């Protein structure tokens, strides 16, 4: 970036109010593109003409022939990625425009060969499971600990991981999700020690933890706790565009050339420059103002927790193993139905990240202030009172409590000849489908797993409660696709815990 670009930036520039372009080469290139007003003879075909399809295309600038030359001779993306790698203490950083989904699948392709076994926390996001399909890896499932008070996952127990690796001494990697969708935090340092004692990498889906490590009251990020790689979404807890994500890795146990090849194999060849620039800007914001901004966010969430905890019957998730920036409200003690509460919030213009019968998850970020959070708390309190009923026991959601029975590998099931059968006739058969309540997108049933009575009951219960059942071939879940043949227990069956 030249001196002219730095001079243009400042608190009075409405396009860069915090003066970040001086610290973020991709952001500077995006802003400079608008200042030049070129008429490119490159993709995208809209050429930012808003008179054709409207303002939706105004800010869409490509990386190739937009932020940088088609040959990438400016090296702007490499500069931005190298800077982020240094900030996270990584050897490698890649910016993705495909979200954490892309990062998870790239890492699955990077750690083994088809047929290799890997130990996987069962509450993984669907993207990692489909990464196993792409890579042909055989999962050895391990269930997370469940907190009986909340019915929520609390991360993988180191002893459970050690036992799984004892049963699968040939495993090539360990995949975990931390923090969970509801903000509970595990013991990554201990898990890293267990994995490293076997000489294999610990890979962490940290999609909800882009802010970790940037304030003393937040947990350290996964690499700082000893993990070998992490994937995180800049668009979830940071102010970046949708689909913005980072893949960060250390290369002692992960081959950087293999990771680079895997990343490119699953990435678009036409990355959106605006998404990349927003990632760069979000990283620059963290580096410069993260402690101050995150401190304010933590104060807001703490105030909201106190106010909601004062409502009779309400429980908020908090404590040393919970992300202090996450606002998760448990409703069982109020008798209120979270799905009905969510409908009221949507009607009030306050949609939340997730709601099921017992839980409401509201994502509070750096973009919030006391006015927005205060409005949420007031409306949530009012709706809880409006729908208050007889208190009930907390029941762990199917996403956290499913016990998988492996019939064959995910890849084998995905490519198998399939037949569609009525839902209850699928019991005892091997699923070719991935079915998950969404959010959080954690599979209750995955390709290669035997359909059990427990799984069917869980899906029917979630559907009856008004939860969206996602990814099934039959959106009404009256039928299910199964392998054209009886269920046969495979090697993964012995490794399921």
WOTA-V455974 format. One record per residue. N is the residue number from 1. RES is the residue in one small letter. SS is DSSP state (alpha for helix, beta for strand, coil for the rest). Layout:
N|RES|SS  N|RES|SS
This chain:
1|x|coil  2|x|coil  3|x|alpha  4|x|alpha  5|x|alpha  6|x|alpha  7|x|alpha  8|x|alpha  9|x|coil  10|x|coil  11|x|coil  12|x|coil  13|x|coil  14|x|coil  15|x|coil  16|x|coil  17|x|coil  18|x|coil  19|x|coil  20|x|coil  21|x|coil  22|x|coil  23|x|coil  24|x|coil  25|x|alpha  26|x|alpha  27|x|alpha  28|x|alpha  29|x|alpha  30|x|alpha  31|x|alpha  32|x|alpha  33|x|alpha  34|x|alpha  35|x|alpha  36|x|alpha  37|x|coil  38|x|coil  39|x|coil  40|x|coil  41|x|coil  42|x|coil  43|x|coil  44|x|coil  45|x|coil  46|x|coil  47|x|coil  48|x|coil  49|x|coil  50|x|alpha  51|x|alpha  52|x|alpha  53|x|alpha  54|x|coil  55|x|alpha  56|x|alpha  57|x|alpha  58|x|coil  59|x|coil  60|x|coil  61|x|coil  62|x|beta  63|x|coil  64|x|beta  65|x|coil  66|x|coil  67|x|coil  68|x|beta  69|x|coil  70|x|coil  71|x|coil  72|x|coil  73|x|coil  74|x|coil  75|x|coil  76|x|alpha  77|x|alpha  78|x|alpha  79|x|alpha  80|x|alpha  81|x|alpha  82|x|alpha  83|x|alpha  84|x|alpha  85|x|alpha  86|x|alpha  87|x|alpha  88|x|alpha  89|x|coil  90|x|coil  91|x|coil  92|x|beta  93|x|beta  94|x|beta  95|x|beta  96|x|beta  97|x|coil  98|x|coil  99|x|alpha  100|x|alpha  101|x|alpha  102|x|alpha  103|x|alpha  104|x|alpha  105|x|alpha  106|x|alpha  107|x|alpha  108|x|alpha  109|x|alpha  110|x|alpha  111|x|coil  112|x|coil  113|x|coil  114|x|coil  115|x|coil  116|x|coil  117|x|beta  118|x|beta  119|x|beta  120|x|beta  121|x|beta  122|x|coil  123|x|coil  124|x|coil  125|x|beta  126|x|alpha  127|x|alpha  128|x|alpha  129|x|alpha  130|x|alpha  131|x|alpha  132|x|alpha  133|x|alpha  134|x|alpha  135|x|alpha  136|x|coil  137|x|coil  138|x|beta  139|x|beta  140|x|beta  141|x|beta  142|x|beta  143|x|coil  144|x|coil  145|x|coil  146|x|beta  147|x|beta  148|x|coil  149|x|coil  150|x|coil  151|x|coil  152|x|beta  153|x|beta  154|x|coil  155|x|coil  156|x|coil  157|x|coil  158|x|alpha  159|x|alpha  160|x|alpha  161|x|alpha  162|x|alpha  163|x|alpha  164|x|alpha  165|x|alpha  166|x|alpha  167|x|alpha  168|x|coil  169|x|coil  170|x|coil  171|x|coil  172|x|coil  173|x|beta  174|x|beta  175|x|beta  176|x|beta  177|x|beta  178|x|coil  179|x|coil  180|x|coil  181|x|coil  182|x|coil  183|x|coil  184|x|beta  185|x|coil  186|x|coil  187|x|coil  188|x|alpha  189|x|alpha  190|x|alpha  191|x|alpha  192|x|alpha  193|x|alpha  194|x|alpha  195|x|alpha  196|x|alpha  197|x|alpha  198|x|coil  199|x|coil  200|x|coil  201|x|beta  202|x|beta  203|x|beta  204|x|beta  205|x|beta  206|x|coil  207|x|coil  208|x|coil  209|x|coil  210|x|coil  211|x|coil  212|x|coil  213|x|coil  214|x|coil  215|x|coil  216|x|coil  217|x|coil  218|x|coil  219|x|coil  220|x|coil  221|x|coil  222|x|coil  223|x|alpha  224|x|alpha  225|x|alpha  226|x|coil  227|x|coil  228|x|coil  229|x|beta  230|x|beta  231|x|beta  232|x|beta  233|x|beta  234|x|alpha  235|x|alpha  236|x|alpha  237|x|alpha  238|x|coil  239|x|coil  240|x|coil  241|x|coil  242|x|coil  243|x|coil  244|x|coil  245|x|beta  246|x|beta  247|x|beta  248|x|beta  249|x|beta  250|x|coil  251|x|coil  252|x|coil  253|x|coil  254|x|coil  255|x|coil  256|x|alpha  257|x|alpha  258|x|alpha  259|x|alpha  260|x|alpha  261|x|alpha  262|x|alpha  263|x|alpha  264|x|alpha  265|x|alpha  266|x|coil  267|x|coil  268|x|coil  269|x|coil  270|x|coil  271|x|coil  272|x|beta  273|x|alpha  274|x|alpha  275|x|alpha  276|x|alpha  277|x|alpha  278|x|alpha  279|x|alpha  280|x|alpha  281|x|alpha  282|x|alpha  283|x|alpha  284|x|alpha  285|x|alpha  286|x|alpha  287|x|alpha  288|x|alpha  289|x|alpha  290|x|alpha  291|x|alpha  292|x|alpha  293|x|alpha  294|x|alpha  295|x|alpha  296|x|alpha  297|x|alpha  298|x|alpha  299|x|alpha  300|x|alpha  301|x|alpha  302|x|alpha  303|x|alpha  304|x|alpha  305|x|alpha  306|x|alpha  307|x|alpha  308|x|alpha  309|x|alpha  310|x|coil  311|x|coil  312|x|coil  313|x|coil  314|x|coil  315|x|beta  316|x|beta  317|x|coil  318|x|coil  319|x|coil  320|x|coil  321|x|coil  322|x|beta  323|x|coil  324|x|coil  325|x|coil  326|x|coil  327|x|beta  328|x|beta  329|x|beta  330|x|beta  331|x|coil  332|x|alpha  333|x|alpha  334|x|alpha  335|x|coil  336|x|coil  337|x|coil  338|x|alpha  339|x|alpha  340|x|alpha  341|x|alpha  342|x|alpha  343|x|alpha  344|x|alpha  345|x|alpha  346|x|alpha  347|x|alpha  348|x|coil  349|x|coil  350|x|coil  351|x|coil  352|x|coil  353|x|coil  354|x|beta  355|x|beta  356|x|coil  357|x|coil  358|x|coil  359|x|beta  360|x|beta  361|x|beta  362|x|beta  363|x|coil  364|x|coil  365|x|coil  366|x|coil  367|x|coil  368|x|coil  369|x|coil  370|x|alpha  371|x|alpha  372|x|alpha  373|x|alpha  374|x|alpha  375|x|alpha  376|x|alpha  377|x|alpha  378|x|alpha  379|x|alpha  380|x|alpha  381|x|alpha  382|x|alpha  383|x|alpha  384|x|alpha  385|x|alpha  386|x|alpha  387|x|coil  388|x|coil  389|x|coil  390|x|coil  391|x|coil  392|x|coil  393|x|coil  394|x|coil  395|x|coil  396|x|coil  397|x|coil  398|x|alpha  399|x|alpha  400|x|alpha  401|x|alpha  402|x|coil  403|x|coil  404|x|coil  405|x|coil  406|x|beta  407|x|coil  408|x|coil  409|x|coil  410|x|alpha  411|x|alpha  412|x|alpha  413|x|alpha  414|x|alpha  415|x|coil  416|x|coil  417|x|coil  418|x|beta  419|x|beta  420|x|beta  421|x|beta  422|x|beta  423|x|alpha  424|x|alpha  425|x|alpha  426|x|alpha  427|x|coil  428|x|coil  429|x|coil  430|x|beta  431|x|beta  432|x|coil  433|x|coil  434|x|coil  435|x|beta  436|x|beta  437|x|beta  438|x|beta  439|x|coil  440|x|coil  441|x|coil  442|x|beta  443|x|coil  444|x|coil  445|x|beta  446|x|coil  447|x|coil  448|x|coil  449|x|beta  450|x|beta  451|x|coil  452|x|coil  453|x|alpha  454|x|alpha  455|x|alpha  456|x|alpha  457|x|alpha  458|x|alpha  459|x|alpha  460|x|alpha  461|x|alpha  462|x|alpha  463|x|alpha  464|x|alpha  465|x|coil  466|x|coil  467|x|coil  468|x|beta  469|x|beta  470|x|beta  471|x|coil  472|x|coil  473|x|coil  474|x|coil  475|x|coil  476|x|coil  477|x|coil  478|x|coil  479|x|beta  480|x|beta  481|x|beta  482|x|beta  483|x|beta  484|x|coil  485|x|coil  486|x|coil  487|x|coil  488|x|coil  489|x|coil  490|x|coil  491|x|alpha  492|x|alpha  493|x|alpha  494|x|alpha  495|x|alpha  496|x|coil  497|x|coil
